[in-house]
């Protein structure tokens, strides 16, 4: 009888130890940085800038020729960088020479972009985001739909043997 009680107590203690270690293991795994990855840049064009330009600028300066209000296209990097008679819409790395910043910060209603009648003014935080993007060199990414798919090898799980044992398919290693 005593042997049976000790056995049950041993099982109970073992369960507590195992269950108590699960949160520690999960936190440890979640807090690890994947090997070989660089930290993200301060501004992500696809996440931060393109949606802003699309919402505030594309209606008048986008791909639709019939809706476009001028020859300027803000959905096209070449259009933003070309010389426009002594100025550039965007001068990467040079906020003082970027016409875009001058226009979004203008006080004159005939110059400010987007125009007040659109009802979509930029917030101070959005203006600062555009300023920082230009200061960082205005990195541009082609829309994901026009980027050919690339094969990525599944990540190696050599540093997490328990996780490696749980993967049933190569796709599991991406999760």
N, C-alpha and C positions, 0 to 999 in steps of 0.2 A: 504494500500500500504506500509506504514511504517512497519507494522507488518511482511509483506512478506519479505521485505529487511532485517530486523533483523534476520528473520528465515534463510535466505540464508547466511547471514554473520556468523551466529552461526554454520551452517553446514560447511562452509569454514574453520573457525577456528578449529572446531572439527577434520576435515580431516587433517589439518596441524599438530595438536597435535598428532594424531594417527600415521601418517606417520613419523613424526619426532622421535617418540619413538621406532620404529621398529629397526633401527640400534643399538640403545642402548641395547635393549633386546637381539638381536642376538649376540652382542659382549659379553654381560654378560653370556649368556648360553655357548658360545664357550669357554670362558676363564675359566669356572669352571672345576676343576679336579673331575673326577668321584670318589665318596666316596668308600673307602675300597681298592683302588688300590695303590700298591707300585710303586715308581718311577722305571723306567727300569734300569737294571744294565748298567754299562758303556759299556760293550761289549756283544752283543747278538750273541751266537754261530751260530744259524741258519741264521742270517742275515749277520754276518761279517766274521766268521771263516770258516764255512763249505764251502761256495762258493770259498773262497781263497784256501783251501786245495783241493777242487775238481778241480779247474782250474790249479793249479800248481803242485799237487802231485799225484792225483789219477791215472794218466796215467801209472806211474811206481810203485806206492805203493797203488793201489786201489783194488777193489773187483775182477777184472778180472785176474784169475790165469795165463792165457797165456801171458798177457801183463806185469805182475808184475816182477820187476827187482830184488827183494829181498824178504825175508820173512816178511819184515815190511809192515804193512797195516796202513795207516793213516786214513782210514774210519772206524776203529774199535778201540774203546777206550782201550780194553784189550791189544791190540798189542802195543799201545802207552805207556801204564803204566807198562808193564811187565819188569822184570829185564833182561837185555841183557848182562849179564856178567860184571857187575860192573857199568852199567849206565842205565838210563831210557831215552827214547826218549822225554818224557814229565814228569817232576817232578812237579806236581801241587803246585803252591805257591813258587817254588824254581827255579828262572830263571838261577842261576849259575850252577845247576845240570841238566839242560834240554839239552840233546844232539841236539834236534831240533834247538834250538837257536844257539848253537855253529856251526851247519852246515849251517844255513841260513846266518850267519854273517862271515863265513870263507873267507879267502883271497886266499887260495890254490884252484885252479880250480879242483883238483881231489877230494876235499871234499865238496865244496860249493853245496848247494841245493837251488833251482833246478839247475841241471847242465847247464852250459852256452849253450851247444848245443841244449837245448830245446827251446831256444829263448824266455823263459818266466821268466826273472829275477824278483825277488821281489823288490818292491820299498822300500825306507827307511820307508815310512808310513806303508806299509804292514808288514815289519819286526817289527816295533814298536807295531803294533796291535797284532801280535802273542806274543810278549814279555809281553804286558799288559794282554792278555788273560791268559797266564801261571801264571803271578804274581797274578792274581785274583783267582787262584785255578783251572784254565782250566775247567770251567763248561761245561759239555757235554749234548747235547739234542739229543735224538733219532730222526731220520728223521720223519717228520710229517706223512708220508705215513704209517709208522709202529706203529703209536700211535693210540690206539683205540679211537673212538669219545666219547666225554663226553657231557652230557646234562648240559647246563648252564641255570639257571633260568633267565627269563627276568629281566632286571634292574628295580628297583622301581623308579617311577617318582614323588615321594611325594614332592620333593623340586621344582618341575616345574609343577604346576597345569595346566597351559595353554598347555604345551606339552602333559600332560596326557590326556587332553580332545581331543586332535587331533589324538591320536593313535586309529586306527581302528582294529588292529590286534596285537597279542602279539609280532610278529616279528618287528613291528614298533618301539618297545622300544629299540631294539638293534641299531637302526639307529640314 
